[in-house]
Amino acid sequence: MGAAYEGNDLIDVVVRLPRKAIEDTLLSMPPDARDLSERRLAEARAVLVGRRRRATHFNGVRFYDPSWDMILELYVATCERRRIAVSQLCKLSGGSTTTALRHIEHLEALGYIVRQTDPDDGRRLIIGTLTPLLAASEQWLDLQIAESRIQDRRSG
């Protein structure tokens, strides 16, 4: 046979795996549930801040995606145990009230949210976030966090 391994020889191995396999592996590592919730919330807040900030750098450009803005706002509010009224969500969407209401109706028809009477003020409607929206949001946020970890490892 050949020479015995002396511990100094390196063998370069290149392994190509599908992105999905890498993401699934990273996401399967069991982090502390509280830590994961905090990271998800921080990521959602960062995305919202970034979306708001870009308008200040691109004078005259309208960045408009009301459903996405509403989903992020609702996710953050749910995590923070805050209620969001329909009128407040319309303002946070960045568009007109009429357009925002159409997006709210669409999200409700998809089974992501529900409008309900505010128990503290019967004149006001609040938005309730349903499990499918929370699950989809958390899955997306988990992928964002995993992508950040991948990028950190590449650059570090």
Secondary structure as GFF3:
##gff-version 3
##sequence-region A 1 156
A	DSSP	alpha_helix	19	28	.	.	.	ID=ss1
A	DSSP	alpha_helix	33	57	.	.	.	ID=ss2
A	DSSP	alpha_helix	66	79	.	.	.	ID=ss3
A	DSSP	beta_strand	84	85	.	.	.	ID=ss4
A	DSSP	alpha_helix	86	92	.	.	.	ID=ss5
A	DSSP	alpha_helix	97	109	.	.	.	ID=ss6
A	DSSP	beta_strand	113	118	.	.	.	ID=ss7
A	DSSP	beta_strand	121	129	.	.	.	ID=ss8
A	DSSP	alpha_helix	131	155	.	.	.	ID=ss9
###
